[in-house]
Amino acid sequence: MKKHNVLIGITGGIAAYKIPNLCRLFIKNSYNVKIVMTENATNFVSTLTFEAIIRSKVYVNEFIEGSNESAIEHINLVDWADIIVIAPATANTIAKIAHGIGDNLLTSLMLVASNKTIFICPAMNTRMYLNPVTQQNIEILRKRSFFIIEPDEGELACGDVGPGRLKEVNDIFDLINKHVNALDNFKGIKFIITAGPTIEYIDPVRFISNRSSGKMGIALADYASLMGGEVLLIGHLLQSHGKLFNTIIIDKAIEMLELLKENVKKYDILIMAAAVADFKPKNVANEKIKKGEGLILELEENPDILKELSKLKNDRQVFVGFAAETSNSIENARKKLIEKNLDMIVLNNVLRQDIGFDSDYNEVTLIFKNNEILQIPKMKKSEIASIIVDKAIEIYKSKNV
Ligand SMILES: Cc1cc2nc3c(=O)[nH]c(=O)nc-3n(C[C@H](O)[C@H](O)[C@H](O)COP(=O)(O)O)c2cc1C
């Protein structure tokens, strides 16, 4: 098996003390490791510590007197690397990378590394992290196809509680390692994923919709593309999302249906995470309806998208549906699974206030065609997404041996 080359960039944050363990994990798992530190990072952990672990030189300065080699070090290091991981990534370094500033070895090499697989692991004080300028800079990187390994929430070194704590190094390693190994597993597999609500117009300025935020569908698209799958995401309210995958914005259920009908044959795995409106106004007014005379809204049913698509499904494809039930959950979800010829259905309990709509967390039950049931306890939507996508891949592989 090829030994992958990972270049770890360490910047000046408190969490730098956790990175020796990350290096150990990579080395233990047969990765070749090189390290670049910013000057500020060396205030937190010395280069000596890392040199003892990786048994080679740690790079800090771009311009070392008397060395010809160092003049092009930033290019050599990028050529050597298969993957670049910046952990911890300070707000400062994230800002510099987002805006093309190359004032030290690490930021200079990031200017060269535009075609590399790059993971950024932000870690900082909660207020620093939530500051709109930091959020915008992270968004810029996401749009440039950097993989952002979001920080955890919890108590930080400064005593603040909130998001900003470096993701556990075991989790960082697992995610990156999974990405590297999954490339073979996911490569060439095409996902078509829907997310968020649909909106159904009453008149040119008003619509009816539902509380779906799209977070679950985006998490699914994020994970599938992180693992190397080719992803098309369709939905409403997705404008602010990055460019790791293609996105098509729609408003109405009927638009979503048409787009899916046109495209679904070209994809291997369909995941319908969108909360499609069941009903739409029977008549849409051409002009804004005036107030004063009251309004009785007559609704009619939207077409059942999954039922329509099931007519186009071939034996090699995997279809995954979502069910938001408030009663008789498992029984109803199973009925849907059979009626719509699905391979898996993800059952949400939409009555719980602490999870589901607009939350970063969810608790779901996966129900499979062979009657198997998998209860997933409350966890982050990103983690649930990885379980759903891994299961879908497993089913896809079993159908396409
Ligand atoms: C004790 C201490 C802890 C710090 N921790 C962090 C941190 O966790 N995250 C962060 O973004 N900045 C942190 N900073 C601020 C950065 O060190 C500072 O912005 C610095 O310029 C970053 O340089 P670099 O990005 O080149 O490594 C800390 C500063 C100090 C003095």
The ligand as an SDF file (V2000), in Angstrom:
LIG
                    3D

 31 33  0  0  0  0  0  0  0  0999 V2000
   -1.4730   32.4140   25.3230 C   0  0  0  0  0  0  0  0  0  0  0  0
   -2.0400   32.6230   23.9420 C   0  0  0  0  0  0  0  0  0  0  0  0
   -2.9160   31.7270   23.4330 C   0  0  0  0  0  0  0  0  0  0  0  0
   -3.4670   31.8900   22.1580 C   0  0  0  0  0  0  0  0  0  0  0  0
   -4.3220   30.9640   21.6720 N   0  0  0  0  0  0  0  0  0  0  0  0
   -4.8600   31.1290   20.4410 C   0  0  0  0  0  0  0  0  0  0  0  0
   -5.7360   30.1530   19.8960 C   0  0  0  0  0  0  0  0  0  0  0  0
   -6.0290   29.1290   20.5140 O   0  0  0  0  0  0  0  0  0  0  0  0
   -6.2350   30.3730   18.6610 N   0  0  0  0  0  0  0  0  0  0  0  0
   -5.9520   31.4930   17.9400 C   0  0  0  0  0  0  0  0  0  0  0  0
   -6.4860   31.6480   16.8350 O   0  0  0  0  0  0  0  0  0  0  0  0
   -5.1030   32.4310   18.4280 N   0  0  0  0  0  0  0  0  0  0  0  0
   -4.5420   32.2630   19.6450 C   0  0  0  0  0  0  0  0  0  0  0  0
   -3.6760   33.2160   20.1270 N   0  0  0  0  0  0  0  0  0  0  0  0
   -3.3270   34.3660   19.2990 C   0  0  0  0  0  0  0  0  0  0  0  0
   -2.2860   33.9660   18.2540 C   0  0  0  0  0  0  0  0  0  0  0  0
   -1.1480   33.3950   18.8900 O   0  0  0  0  0  0  0  0  0  0  0  0
   -1.8870   35.1950   17.4480 C   0  0  0  0  0  0  0  0  0  0  0  0
   -2.9940   35.6260   16.6760 O   0  0  0  0  0  0  0  0  0  0  0  0
   -0.7180   34.9400   16.5490 C   0  0  0  0  0  0  0  0  0  0  0  0
   -0.4650   36.0760   15.7640 O   0  0  0  0  0  0  0  0  0  0  0  0
   -0.9300   33.7300   15.6320 C   0  0  0  0  0  0  0  0  0  0  0  0
    0.1940   33.5700   14.8030 O   0  0  0  0  0  0  0  0  0  0  0  0
    0.2730   32.4360   13.7010 P   0  0  0  0  0  0  0  0  0  0  0  0
   -1.0800   32.3460   13.0630 O   0  0  0  0  0  0  0  0  0  0  0  0
    1.3110   32.9190   12.7540 O   0  0  0  0  0  0  0  0  0  0  0  0
    0.7030   31.1840   14.3690 O   0  0  0  0  0  0  0  0  0  0  0  0
   -3.1180   33.0480   21.4050 C   0  0  0  0  0  0  0  0  0  0  0  0
   -2.2120   33.9550   21.9300 C   0  0  0  0  0  0  0  0  0  0  0  0
   -1.6830   33.7600   23.1810 C   0  0  0  0  0  0  0  0  0  0  0  0
   -0.6880   34.7530   23.7250 C   0  0  0  0  0  0  0  0  0  0  0  0
  1  2  1  0
  2  3  1  0
  2 30  2  0
  3  4  2  0
  4  5  1  0
  4 28  1  0
  5  6  2  0
  6  7  1  0
  6 13  1  0
  7  8  2  0
  7  9  1  0
  9 10  1  0
 10 11  2  0
 10 12  1  0
 12 13  2  0
 13 14  1  0
 14 15  1  0
 14 28  1  0
 15 16  1  0
 16 17  1  0
 16 18  1  0
 18 19  1  0
 18 20  1  0
 20 21  1  0
 20 22  1  0
 22 23  1  0
 23 24  1  0
 24 25  2  0
 24 26  1  0
 24 27  1  0
 28 29  2  0
 29 30  1  0
 30 31  1  0
M  END
$$$$
